Each structure stands twice: as C-alpha cells, then as structure tokens.
Amino acid sequence: MEKAKLSAYQLFVLILLFELGSAILVPLAIDVKQDAWLAILLGMAGGCFLFLIYLCLYYYYPNIPPAIYMQKIMGKAIGRALALLYILYFTYLASRVLRDFGEMLVTFAYPDTPMFIVNALLMMAIVYTISKGIEVLARAGELLFVLIYLLAITGFILIVVSGLIDINNLKPMLEEGISPVIKVVFTQTLYVPFGEAIAFTTILPYLNNPKKARVTAISSLWLSGINLALAMAINISVLGVDLASRSQFPLLSTIQSIQVADFLERLDVFFMLALIIGGFCKIGVYLYAAVSGAASLFNVKKPSKLVYPIGLVVLIVSLAIASNFAEHLKEGLQVVTILMHFPFQVIIPLLLLFIAFLKNRKKTG
C-alpha cells in the first residue's frame, strides 16, 4: 500500500462524484417511465445496505487491502483467484464508463473525431493523475466538486426560469403498481451506480479516521441518490417519458432545451464539463482499484508502474466492448448486471463477510 491518507471529506467527495459519474448521463431506470426517480431512491437504499457489508469487511481488516484479506478469509489459492477476478472486473467497468463518455463527446462535441482520440486524451489525464497516487485524485475531486455544484445549481435555476418543467409528465405515479419498480431496482439501480461503490474497498484503508467511514460513506450515497433521482425527475418533467426514453443522454437534451430571454441558450457545452469531471473521477477510482489490487496481489513495490499498462488495456477494451452505443447500453443493463454485478457486488462480499465473521468469532471465543 502507498503511504497516503484521506480525510473524511475527501472520501465523501470521491464517493459522490463516483456515484454521479456516468449514472447522471444515461437514462437510468427509464424502464419504469415516470417512476424512474422512485426506482433510483429505492436502489440507493439497497446500495447503502450493500456498502454496510463492505464496511464490515473493512472493520474486520482495517489496514489490509481487499486482495490480501480475501486470501486470509478464503485461503491463498481461492483468495488470489478472487482478487484477480476483481482486478479484471474493475478494469472492465473502467472501460465501460470510458466508452460512455467517449460516446457522449463524439455525439455532442466532436462528431468528426475518431472515438479512439477522444478516449485516449481522457485516459491520458486519468492515468497521469492515478500514477501520482490516490491523494492527488482526492484533492482534484475536492477542487472540482465545487465547480460541479455551481453548474448544477445554475442549471436548475435556468430550467425553472425557462418554464420547461411540466409536473404532469411525472403523473400518474405507480401507474402499474410497485412491482415493476421493484423489478428495476433489483435488476438495475441497486447495482448501477450504488453497488459499484465496492471499488472503494480498495480506498477505505487510507482513511485517516476509520470511525467516520460509515457516516461519511452512507451520507454521500444518500446525497448522490437524491441528486440522481432529482435529475431524472427533471429530465422526465421537461422532455416527457417518450423523449427521455429515446434520448441517449437525456440530461444533455434537457439542458439543450434551456432558452432564457432569447439569448441564453446552447448551454450543453458548459454542462458537459461537469459531466466529464464526474467521469474522470469514476474512471479514476476504478483504475486505482484495479492498479492497487494488482500491486497487492503480485507484490509490486511501486504500483505506479502498473498504471500505464492497465490504463492501455482500459482504452483498448473501451473501443472493442461493443459495435455501437445501443449495443453497449443493452449489454450494460441486461448482461453485465446478472453475470457480473450480482456476484461481485452481492454474493461474494456476503460470502466473505460470513466466513470472516465465523473466523473472528472463533478467535474471540
């Protein structure tokens, strides 16, 4: 492990930016139409429960990275295999988020630029930051956090002033009952973005005050959930369910609708800046999780040496992951959720916690 220390506030900011990341970009939980905001809030509640599982493992092994405590819990062979799978999982998710932002930039800002160039430039900035350590990413997050919230508040005021919001688009609530909402929670919003916070198991050991971990993490998850639910409710109330579900990036479509006094319009460029900051932090955390896991597993003294090769893998996979954005979204919402998120975010952590509980009970007994 590197010799770094994070404050509770830095952890709070990192989790918040990570959670907003790509989730605020895509039409999250749109399968339940005008009840998408409710599915996000319920997913957040489930995500908080999952994070408590990750925190319990952290409290059992407070100064040990996950790649090491997996070996202590499951034995060396199984533990090392699990750690390797998590490294691949984090690398793959980093590439998925990079593809999200590459698609957005090519669609809205650089239609004539190859996606490889866009992704490579974003990846170069992330790789450089991560090579300097987790503290640098946390400090960058602290600075950018203020900018994001200023833009978010400004955007909200401009949408209200423009008179775009139609509350009737959010009615009727629970038109088909609660069961479709629950289904979306357990197939989508529980895992993306809230369960993805499992990446922070690699960062928690750097917290300078472990006692604040629970309050900091849960409050950050709550705030991010409220922000995402509010953003989705605004998208639907401005665009309507049909347009919001057909739009690749509903938030940007909403912002494009802003028109104040016939001169303040086409503001999506400014808000793309805020979205890229979220993506920068999310990909950065995933890349750091993969790099620190690989360094722990293979006993690499200088983790920064692994940043460039793993970063290159993330870039290549982001381009090869799907032939188009529709396929990429479908794969992310249907295939990845069941085959990857469910076992890596729920099943394996629960199993690890159960065995850790039994082992620690024997020690105390």
C-alpha positions as CSV (number, residue, x, y, z in Angstrom):
1,M,0.0,0.0,0.0
2,E,1.1,3.6,-0.7
3,K,1.6,5.9,2.2
4,A,-1.4,8.1,1.7
5,K,-4.1,9.5,4.0
6,L,-7.6,10.7,3.1
7,S,-9.8,12.9,5.2
8,A,-13.5,12.0,5.7
9,Y,-14.4,15.0,3.5
10,Q,-12.2,13.8,0.6
11,L,-13.8,10.3,0.8
12,F,-17.3,12.0,0.8
13,V,-16.4,14.0,-2.3
14,L,-14.9,11.0,-4.1
15,I,-17.9,8.7,-3.5
16,L,-20.3,11.4,-4.5
17,L,-18.5,12.2,-7.8
18,F,-18.1,8.5,-8.5
19,E,-21.8,7.8,-8.0
20,L,-22.9,10.6,-10.2
21,G,-20.2,9.8,-12.8
22,S,-21.9,8.1,-15.7
23,A,-25.2,7.4,-14.0
24,I,-26.4,11.0,-14.4
25,L,-25.6,10.7,-18.1
26,V,-27.7,7.7,-19.2
27,P,-31.5,7.2,-18.9
28,L,-31.3,5.5,-15.6
29,A,-34.3,3.3,-14.6
30,I,-36.3,4.6,-17.6
31,D,-38.0,1.2,-18.0
32,V,-40.5,2.3,-15.3
33,K,-41.2,5.5,-17.1
34,Q,-42.3,8.4,-14.8
35,D,-41.4,6.3,-11.7
36,A,-37.7,6.2,-12.6
37,W,-36.9,8.6,-9.7
38,L,-38.5,6.2,-7.2
39,A,-36.5,3.3,-8.5
40,I,-33.3,5.3,-8.1
41,L,-34.2,6.2,-4.4
42,L,-35.0,2.5,-3.6
43,G,-31.8,1.4,-5.3
44,M,-29.9,3.9,-3.2
45,A,-31.4,2.4,0.0
46,G,-30.3,-1.1,-1.2
47,G,-26.9,0.3,-2.1
48,C,-26.5,1.7,1.4
49,F,-27.1,-1.8,2.8
50,L,-24.5,-3.3,0.4
51,F,-22.0,-0.7,1.4
52,L,-22.5,-1.7,5.1
53,I,-21.4,-5.2,4.1
54,Y,-18.2,-3.7,2.5
55,L,-17.7,-1.6,5.7
56,C,-18.0,-4.7,8.0
57,L,-15.2,-6.4,6.0
58,Y,-13.1,-3.2,6.3
59,Y,-13.7,-3.1,10.1
60,Y,-12.5,-6.7,10.4
61,Y,-9.3,-5.9,8.4
62,P,-8.9,-2.1,8.7
63,N,-5.3,-1.8,7.4
64,I,-5.3,-4.5,4.8
65,P,-6.3,-4.1,1.1
66,P,-9.1,-6.5,-0.2
67,A,-6.6,-8.5,-2.4
68,I,-4.8,-9.6,0.9
69,Y,-7.8,-10.1,3.2
70,M,-9.5,-12.3,0.6
71,Q,-6.5,-14.6,1.0
72,K,-6.8,-14.5,4.8
73,I,-10.6,-15.3,4.6
74,M,-10.7,-17.9,1.7
75,G,-7.2,-19.3,1.8
76,K,-4.3,-18.4,-0.5
77,A,-5.4,-20.2,-3.7
78,I,-9.1,-19.2,-3.8
79,G,-8.3,-15.7,-2.3
80,R,-5.8,-15.0,-5.0
81,A,-8.2,-16.2,-7.7
82,L,-11.0,-13.9,-6.3
83,A,-8.6,-11.0,-6.1
84,L,-7.6,-11.5,-9.8
85,L,-11.3,-11.6,-10.8
86,Y,-12.0,-8.3,-9.0
87,I,-9.0,-6.7,-10.8
88,L,-10.4,-7.8,-14.1
89,Y,-13.9,-6.6,-13.0
90,F,-12.7,-3.1,-12.1
91,T,-10.7,-2.8,-15.3
92,Y,-13.7,-3.8,-17.4
93,L,-16.0,-1.3,-15.6
94,A,-13.5,1.5,-16.1
95,S,-13.6,0.7,-19.9
96,R,-17.4,0.7,-19.8
97,V,-17.5,4.2,-18.2
98,L,-14.8,5.4,-20.6
99,R,-17.0,4.2,-23.6
100,D,-20.0,6.2,-22.1
101,F,-18.1,9.4,-22.1
102,G,-16.4,8.8,-25.5
103,E,-19.9,8.3,-27.0
104,M,-21.2,11.5,-25.4
105,L,-18.2,13.6,-26.6
106,V,-18.4,12.1,-30.2
107,T,-22.2,12.6,-30.3
108,F,-22.4,16.2,-28.9
109,A,-19.0,17.9,-29.4
110,Y,-16.6,16.1,-31.8
111,P,-18.7,14.3,-34.4
112,D,-15.8,14.2,-36.9
113,T,-13.2,12.9,-34.4
114,P,-12.5,9.2,-34.0
115,M,-13.5,7.8,-30.6
116,F,-10.0,6.5,-30.1
117,I,-8.6,10.0,-30.0
118,V,-11.3,11.2,-27.6
119,N,-10.9,8.2,-25.2
120,A,-7.1,8.3,-25.4
121,L,-7.0,12.0,-24.4
122,L,-9.3,11.5,-21.4
123,M,-7.4,8.3,-20.4
124,M,-4.0,10.1,-20.5
125,A,-5.3,12.7,-18.0
126,I,-6.6,9.9,-15.7
127,V,-3.5,7.7,-16.0
128,Y,-1.3,10.7,-15.1
129,T,-3.4,11.5,-12.0
130,I,-3.6,7.9,-10.8
131,S,0.2,7.5,-11.3
132,K,0.7,10.2,-8.7
133,G,-1.4,8.4,-6.1
134,I,-4.9,8.4,-4.6
135,E,-4.3,11.6,-2.6
136,V,-3.9,13.6,-5.9
137,L,-7.2,12.2,-7.2
138,A,-8.9,13.1,-3.9
139,R,-7.5,16.7,-4.0
140,A,-8.6,17.1,-7.6
141,G,-12.0,15.9,-6.6
142,E,-12.2,18.5,-3.8
143,L,-11.5,21.3,-6.2
144,L,-13.8,20.1,-9.0
145,F,-16.7,19.2,-6.6
146,V,-17.4,23.0,-6.0
147,L,-17.4,23.6,-9.8
148,I,-19.9,20.8,-10.4
149,Y,-22.3,22.0,-7.8
150,L,-22.2,25.6,-9.0
151,L,-23.0,24.4,-12.5
152,A,-25.8,22.1,-11.2
153,I,-27.5,24.9,-9.2
154,T,-27.2,27.3,-12.1
155,G,-28.7,24.7,-14.5
156,F,-31.6,24.0,-12.1
157,I,-32.4,27.7,-11.8
158,L,-32.2,28.2,-15.6
159,I,-34.5,25.2,-16.2
160,V,-37.1,26.7,-13.7
161,V,-36.8,30.2,-15.2
162,S,-37.2,28.8,-18.7
163,G,-40.6,27.4,-17.6
164,L,-39.7,24.0,-19.1
165,I,-40.9,21.9,-16.1
166,D,-44.3,20.2,-16.5
167,I,-45.1,18.2,-13.4
168,N,-47.9,16.4,-15.2
169,N,-45.2,14.4,-17.0
170,L,-44.5,12.7,-13.7
171,K,-48.1,11.5,-13.3
172,P,-49.7,9.1,-12.7
173,M,-47.4,7.7,-10.0
174,L,-47.1,3.9,-9.8
175,E,-49.4,3.5,-12.8
176,E,-48.7,-0.2,-13.0
177,G,-48.2,-0.8,-9.3
178,I,-45.0,-1.1,-7.3
179,S,-43.8,-4.5,-8.7
180,P,-42.2,-3.0,-12.0
181,V,-40.3,-0.5,-9.8
182,I,-39.0,-3.3,-7.5
183,K,-38.0,-5.3,-10.5
184,V,-36.0,-2.4,-11.9
185,V,-34.4,-1.9,-8.5
186,F,-33.2,-5.5,-8.3
187,T,-32.1,-5.6,-12.0
188,Q,-30.6,-2.1,-12.4
189,T,-30.4,0.7,-9.9
190,L,-29.2,-1.5,-6.9
191,Y,-26.1,-2.3,-8.9
192,V,-25.6,0.7,-11.1
193,P,-24.5,3.0,-9.7
194,F,-24.9,2.3,-6.0
195,G,-23.4,-1.3,-5.8
196,E,-20.4,-0.1,-7.9
197,A,-19.1,1.6,-4.7
198,I,-17.5,-1.7,-3.9
199,A,-14.4,-0.1,-5.7
200,F,-14.0,1.9,-2.5
201,T,-13.0,-1.2,-0.5
202,T,-9.5,-0.5,-2.0
203,I,-9.6,3.1,-0.8
204,L,-11.1,2.8,2.7
205,P,-7.7,1.6,4.3
206,Y,-6.3,5.1,3.6
207,L,-8.9,6.9,5.6
208,N,-7.2,8.8,8.4
209,N,-10.2,8.4,10.8
210,P,-11.8,4.9,10.3
211,K,-14.6,5.8,12.8
212,K,-16.0,8.3,10.3
213,A,-16.2,5.8,7.4
214,R,-19.8,4.7,8.0
215,V,-21.3,8.2,8.4
216,T,-19.3,9.6,5.5
217,A,-20.0,6.9,3.0
218,I,-23.7,6.5,3.8
219,S,-24.4,10.3,3.7
220,S,-22.5,10.5,0.4
221,L,-24.6,7.7,-1.1
222,W,-27.8,9.3,0.1
223,L,-26.9,12.7,-1.4
224,S,-25.9,11.1,-4.7
225,G,-29.1,9.1,-4.8
226,I,-31.2,12.2,-4.2
227,N,-29.3,14.1,-6.9
228,L,-29.7,11.3,-9.4
229,A,-33.5,11.0,-8.6
230,L,-33.9,14.8,-8.9
231,A,-32.0,14.9,-12.2
232,M,-34.1,12.0,-13.7
233,A,-37.4,13.6,-12.4
234,I,-36.4,16.9,-14.1
235,N,-35.5,15.1,-17.4
236,I,-38.9,13.4,-17.5
237,S,-40.8,16.5,-16.5
238,V,-39.0,18.6,-19.2
239,L,-38.8,16.0,-22.0
240,G,-41.7,13.7,-21.3
241,V,-41.4,9.9,-20.9
242,D,-41.2,9.1,-24.6
243,L,-38.4,11.6,-25.4
244,A,-36.5,10.8,-22.2
245,S,-36.5,7.1,-23.0
246,R,-35.5,7.6,-26.6
247,S,-32.7,10.1,-25.9
248,Q,-29.2,8.6,-25.5
249,F,-28.2,11.3,-23.0
250,P,-31.5,12.8,-21.5
251,L,-29.7,15.3,-19.2
252,L,-27.9,17.0,-22.2
253,S,-31.2,17.0,-24.1
254,T,-32.9,18.8,-21.2
255,I,-30.1,21.4,-20.9
256,Q,-30.3,22.0,-24.7
257,S,-33.9,23.0,-24.2
258,I,-32.9,25.9,-21.9
259,Q,-33.7,29.3,-23.5
260,V,-33.8,32.4,-21.4
261,A,-34.7,35.9,-22.9
262,D,-33.8,34.7,-26.5
263,F,-30.1,34.9,-25.9
264,L,-29.1,32.4,-23.2
265,E,-29.2,29.0,-25.0
266,R,-27.0,26.1,-26.2
267,L,-25.5,25.7,-22.7
268,D,-24.8,22.0,-23.0
269,V,-21.1,22.6,-23.6
270,F,-20.8,24.0,-20.0
271,F,-22.6,21.1,-18.5
272,M,-20.6,18.6,-20.5
273,L,-17.6,19.9,-18.5
274,A,-19.4,18.9,-15.2
275,L,-20.2,15.5,-16.6
276,I,-16.6,14.9,-17.7
277,I,-15.4,15.7,-14.2
278,G,-17.7,13.0,-12.8
279,G,-16.5,10.6,-15.5
280,F,-12.9,11.5,-14.7
281,C,-13.4,10.6,-11.0
282,K,-15.3,7.4,-11.7
283,I,-12.8,6.0,-14.2
284,G,-10.0,7.2,-11.9
285,V,-11.4,5.3,-8.9
286,Y,-11.9,2.1,-11.0
287,L,-8.4,2.3,-12.4
288,Y,-7.0,2.9,-8.9
289,A,-8.9,-0.1,-7.6
290,A,-7.5,-2.3,-10.4
291,V,-3.9,-1.0,-10.0
292,S,-3.8,-1.2,-6.2
293,G,-5.4,-4.7,-6.3
294,A,-2.8,-5.9,-8.9
295,A,0.0,-4.3,-6.8
296,S,-1.1,-6.1,-3.6
297,L,-1.7,-9.4,-5.4
298,F,1.6,-9.6,-7.3
299,N,3.6,-7.8,-4.6
300,V,4.7,-4.9,-6.8
301,K,6.6,-2.3,-4.7
302,K,5.8,0.6,-7.0
303,P,2.1,0.5,-8.0
304,S,2.6,3.5,-10.4
305,K,4.4,1.1,-12.8
306,L,1.1,-0.8,-13.3
307,V,-1.0,2.3,-14.1
308,Y,0.2,2.7,-17.7
309,P,-0.3,-0.9,-18.9
310,I,-3.7,-1.3,-17.1
311,G,-4.7,2.2,-18.5
312,L,-3.8,1.0,-22.0
313,V,-6.0,-2.2,-21.5
314,V,-8.9,0.0,-20.4
315,L,-8.6,2.2,-23.5
316,I,-8.5,-0.8,-25.9
317,V,-11.4,-2.6,-24.2
318,S,-13.5,0.6,-24.3
319,L,-13.3,0.6,-28.1
320,A,-13.8,-3.2,-28.5
321,I,-16.6,-3.5,-26.0
322,A,-19.5,-3.0,-28.5
323,S,-20.0,-2.1,-32.1
324,N,-22.4,0.8,-31.2
325,F,-23.8,2.7,-28.3
326,A,-27.2,0.9,-28.3
327,E,-25.5,-2.4,-28.1
328,H,-23.2,-1.1,-25.3
329,L,-26.2,0.1,-23.3
330,K,-28.2,-3.1,-23.7
331,E,-25.1,-5.2,-22.7
332,G,-24.6,-3.0,-19.6
333,L,-28.2,-3.1,-18.4
334,Q,-29.0,-6.7,-19.2
335,V,-25.9,-8.9,-19.4
336,V,-23.4,-7.3,-17.1
337,T,-25.9,-6.8,-14.3
338,I,-26.7,-10.5,-13.9
339,L,-23.3,-12.1,-14.9
340,M,-21.0,-9.6,-13.2
341,H,-22.6,-7.0,-10.8
342,F,-24.8,-9.5,-8.9
343,P,-22.0,-12.0,-8.0
344,F,-19.2,-9.3,-7.5
345,Q,-21.3,-6.8,-5.5
346,V,-23.6,-9.1,-3.6
347,I,-22.8,-12.8,-3.5
348,I,-19.0,-12.8,-3.0
349,P,-19.0,-9.9,-0.4
350,L,-21.7,-11.7,1.6
351,L,-19.8,-15.0,1.5
352,L,-16.6,-13.2,2.6
353,L,-18.3,-11.5,5.4
354,F,-19.9,-14.7,6.6
355,I,-16.6,-16.6,6.7
356,A,-14.8,-13.6,8.3
357,F,-17.5,-13.5,11.0
358,L,-17.0,-17.2,11.7
359,K,-13.2,-16.9,11.8
360,N,-13.2,-13.9,14.1
361,R,-15.8,-15.4,16.4
362,K,-13.5,-18.4,16.9
363,K,-10.6,-16.1,17.7
364,T,-12.6,-14.1,20.3
365,G,-14.2,-17.4,21.7
